């Protein structure tokens, strides 16, 4: 009984990690798209050295 419960627990942990990993990938893609849009819109409108971030 204990090995079956351990396997089920391992499956639940791996499923949760996979779900969280997928969400993190979509979050990273969204941040990259927002950064690229801000970079292109600022460089197209400004022309100077103005940036929308302070790095």
TORLUM-539542 format. One record per atom (N, C-alpha, C): residue in three letters; x, y, z. Coordinates in steps of 0.2 Angstrom, whole numbers, padded with zeros to 4 digits, always signed. Each point is the difference from the previous one (the first is absolute). Layout:
! residues N
alaXYZ
...
END
This chain:
! residues 55
unk+0004-0006+0000
unk-0004+0006+0000
unk+0004+0006+0000
unk+0006+0000+0004
unk+0004+0006+0000
unk+0003+0002-0006
unk+0003-0005-0004
unk+0003+0001-0007
unk-0005+0003-0004
unk-0006-0002+0000
unk-0005+0003-0005
unk-0001+0007+0002
unk-0001+0002+0006
unk-0001+0006+0002
unk+0006+0005-0001
unk+0006-0003+0000
unk+0006+0004-0002
unk+0000+0001-0007
unk-0002-0004-0004
unk+0000+0001-0007
unk-0005+0005-0002
unk-0006-0001+0003
unk-0005+0005-0001
unk+0002+0007+0002
unk+0004+0001+0006
unk+0002+0006+0002
unk+0005+0003-0005
unk+0005-0004-0003
unk+0005+0002-0004
unk-0004+0002-0007
unk-0005-0003-0002
unk-0003+0002-0006
unk-0004+0007+0001
unk-0003+0001+0006
unk-0003+0006+0001
unk+0006+0006+0001
unk+0005-0001+0002
unk+0006+0005+0001
unk+0002+0001-0007
unk+0001-0005-0004
unk+0003+0001-0007
unk-0005+0004-0004
unk-0007-0002+0001
unk-0005+0004-0004
unk+0000+0007+0002
unk+0000+0001+0006
unk+0000+0007+0003
unk+0006+0004-0003
unk+0006-0003+0000
unk+0006+0003-0002
unk+0000+0002-0008
unk-0003-0005-0003
unk-0001+0001-0008
unk-0005+0006-0001
unk-0005+0000+0004
unk-0005+0005-0001
unk+0003+0007+0002
unk+0004+0001+0005
unk+0003+0006+0002
unk+0005+0002-0005
unk+0004-0005-0003
unk+0005+0001-0005
unk-0003+0003-0006
unk-0006-0002-0002
unk-0003+0002-0006
unk-0003+0007+0001
unk-0002+0002+0006
unk-0002+0007+0001
unk+0005+0004+0000
unk+0006-0002+0003
unk+0006+0005+0000
unk+0003+0001-0007
unk-0001-0005-0004
unk+0002+0001-0007
unk-0004+0005-0004
unk-0007+0000+0001
unk-0005+0005-0003
unk+0001+0007+0003
unk+0002+0000+0007
unk+0001+0006+0003
unk+0007+0004-0003
unk+0005-0004-0001
unk+0006+0002-0003
unk-0001+0003-0007
unk-0004-0004-0004
unk-0002+0002-0007
unk-0003+0007+0000
unk-0005+0001+0005
unk-0004+0006+0000
unk+0004+0006+0002
unk+0005-0001+0005
unk+0004+0005+0002
unk+0005+0002-0006
unk+0002-0005-0003
unk+0005+0001-0006
unk-0004+0004-0005
unk-0006-0001-0002
unk-0004+0003-0005
unk-0001+0007+0002
unk-0002+0001+0007
unk-0001+0007+0002
unk+0006+0004+0000
unk+0006-0003+0002
unk+0006+0004-0001
unk+0002+0002-0007
unk-0001-0005-0005
unk+0002+0002-0007
unk-0005+0005-0002
unk-0007+0000+0001
unk-0004+0005-0002
unk+0002+0007+0003
unk+0001+0000+0006
unk+0002+0006+0003
unk+0007+0003-0003
unk+0005-0004-0001
unk+0006+0002-0003
unk-0001+0002-0007
unk-0004-0003-0005
unk-0001+0003-0006
unk-0005+0006-0001
unk-0005+0000+0005
unk-0004+0006+0000
unk+0004+0006+0002
unk+0004-0001+0005
unk+0004+0006+0003
unk+0006+0002-0005
unk+0003-0005-0004
unk+0005+0002-0004
unk-0003+0003-0007
unk-0006-0002-0001
unk-0003+0003-0006
unk-0003+0007+0001
unk-0002+0002+0006
unk-0003+0006+0001
unk+0005+0005+0003
unk+0005-0002+0004
unk+0005+0005+0003
unk+0005+0002-0005
unk+0004-0004-0002
unk+0006+0002-0004
unk+0006+0002+0004
unk-0001+0002+0006
unk+0006+0002+0004
unk+0002-0006+0004
unk+0003+0002+0006
unk+0002-0005+0005
unk-0005-0002+0005
unk-0006+0002-0001
unk-0005-0002+0005
unk-0002-0007+0000
unk+0000-0003+0006
unk-0002-0007+0001
unk-0006-0001+0005
unk-0004-0005-0001
unk-0005-0001+0004
unk+0002-0004+0006
unk+0006-0002+0001
unk+0003-0003+0006
unk+0006+0003+0002
unk+0002-0001+0006
unk+0006+0003+0002
unk+0006-0005+0002
unk+0003-0003-0005
unk+0005-0005+0001
unk+0007+0003-0002
END
